Amino acid sequence: MKAIIPPYAWFLLIVITASATSYETKGDSGEENVNSVKAIVGDEIITQGDVIKRAAVAIREAQERYAEREFYEKVNEILKDTLDELINRKVLIKEAQKLFGSDEAQMKEVEKDLDSFVKGAVKNVGSLSKYYEIAESQGINPLEKKNELKEDIMIDKIMKENVYNKVKVQPKLLRRYYTENIGEFRQKKEISLRQIMIKFSAHNNNKEETLAVAQQILKRLEKGEDFASMAKQYSNGPNAEDGGLWSFNEVNELRKDLRDVVYSLKDNERSKLIESPVGYHIFKMELIKPEKIQEFEEVQDEIYKKIYREEISRLKQQYLNSLKAGIFVKVIQ
């Protein structure tokens, strides 16, 4: 059962969750909690309120995805990750301001990119007044948002220079990854099971008549007629309208003697006529896709993206660590 939390209780929820975990609160009042310091970066602080504000959307999404117990655990994880994100952001902003602050040409380029972005956003909604109206309805201060966008542009520029543009994925790394992780590219075979069931009850419980009908169907199958089409036309069993297609969960519910027959069938093999207390059965195991190892050429783009993401992550962390070495950073537990 999911937690149902009214909008006004979001702050209370987070404070309670934080209090029960590693995020200690500084007092009983909401104001004291929201103003409690969670980290210091240089001469700036990050408060609990900053973390909550940044994490709000992720927490709402978590509420929709997780049951109550998992949800409360997820909130703590989100708050921790958000604090790390805010610390990294502060570090990057300080570096960007240091680099761009004395470079008039760079700052003009940043302002130009910012104006272009805002104009595009205004154009999308129709007018500047509509842009402000939407921002306010979402609880966003347009001026604060504009400043945040400016910081984003500055961060992106230094990240391009110090991280993104330094990523190099050599072709030999792709081949090596493929060879060393070949199991990732093994596709399991896909099979399905079909059944035609001719029930005694559909033929006045006349066993001989039922057998004659079943034998006639089997002869037609042996001559090459389509199993699924025959199942749709003649089967009295489950899923006849789907060509007698069974899920393997349904197979597990069969009588043991029938189940044993099914599991003994090879790919694309059809069973003989099998009698049960309710009638006659014909099964067919259909191979949809055989097991195979994907060729390197099929997956090299996928491998490239994976290695690229990993390299971005590694270089970003390396860059952040180098910046943090020159600035005071302290997390308040």
Protein Blocks (a to p, Z undefined) as FASTA:
>chain_A
ZZdddfklmmmmmmmmmmmmmbdcfbfbfklmmmpcfbdehjaccdfklmmmmmmmmmmm
mmmmpcfklmmmmmmmmmmmmmmmmmmmmmmmmmmmmmmmmmmklmmmmmmmmmmmmmmm
mmmnopaklmmmmmmmnopafklmmmmmmmmmmmmmmmmmmmmmmpccdfklmmmmmmmm
mmmmpccdddddddddddfklnoopaklmmmmmmmmmmmmmnopafklmmmmmocbehkl
noopacfklmmmpcfklmmmmmmpcehiacdddddfkbccddddddfbdcddddfklmmm
mmmmmmmmmmmmmmmmmmmmmmmmmcccdddZZ
